[in-house]
Amino acid sequence: MSILSIGIEQGRREALRQLVAKKLAKGKTPLQIADEIEEELPAVEQLIAEIQQREKD
């Protein structure tokens, strides 16, 4: 995997993380978020776990 593709993937993941955080702040459930952003529920749950971990740090 090239450095460029790694950077693109990291940017995409960060954008998703920010979008999920905004939707959580509005009181949406993980299932609602997954449906709205068209991602699988386990992926959304992983992003939520990452958000919560960052908040602890």
C-alpha positions in Angstrom: 0.0 0.0 0.0 1.4 3.4 -1.0 1.9 6.3 1.4 -0.8 8.2 -0.6 -3.4 5.5 -0.3 -2.6 5.2 3.5 -3.1 8.9 3.8 -6.4 8.9 1.9 -7.7 6.0 4.0 -6.7 7.9 7.2 -8.5 11.0 6.0 -11.6 9.1 5.1 -11.7 7.4 8.5 -11.2 10.8 10.3 -14.1 12.3 8.3 -16.3 9.4 9.2 -15.3 9.7 12.9 -16.2 13.4 12.9 -19.6 12.6 11.2 -20.4 9.9 13.7 -19.4 12.2 16.6 -21.8 14.9 15.4 -24.7 12.4 15.0 -24.0 11.0 18.5 -24.1 14.5 19.9 -27.6 14.8 18.4 -28.7 11.7 20.2 -28.7 9.3 17.3 -28.3 5.6 18.0 -25.5 3.5 16.4 -28.0 1.8 14.3 -29.5 5.1 13.0 -26.0 6.4 12.3 -25.0 3.3 10.4 -28.2 3.6 8.3 -27.7 7.3 7.6 -24.1 7.1 6.6 -24.5 3.8 4.8 -21.9 1.9 6.8 -22.1 -1.4 8.5 -23.1 -1.3 12.2 -19.8 -3.0 13.4 -17.8 -0.3 11.6 -19.9 2.5 13.3 -19.5 0.8 16.7 -15.7 0.7 16.2 -15.7 4.4 15.3 -17.8 5.2 18.4 -15.3 3.2 20.5 -12.4 5.2 19.0 -14.3 8.5 19.7 -14.9 7.5 23.3 -11.2 6.5 23.8 -10.1 9.8 22.4 -12.4 11.6 24.9 -10.7 9.7 27.8 -7.2 10.7 26.7 
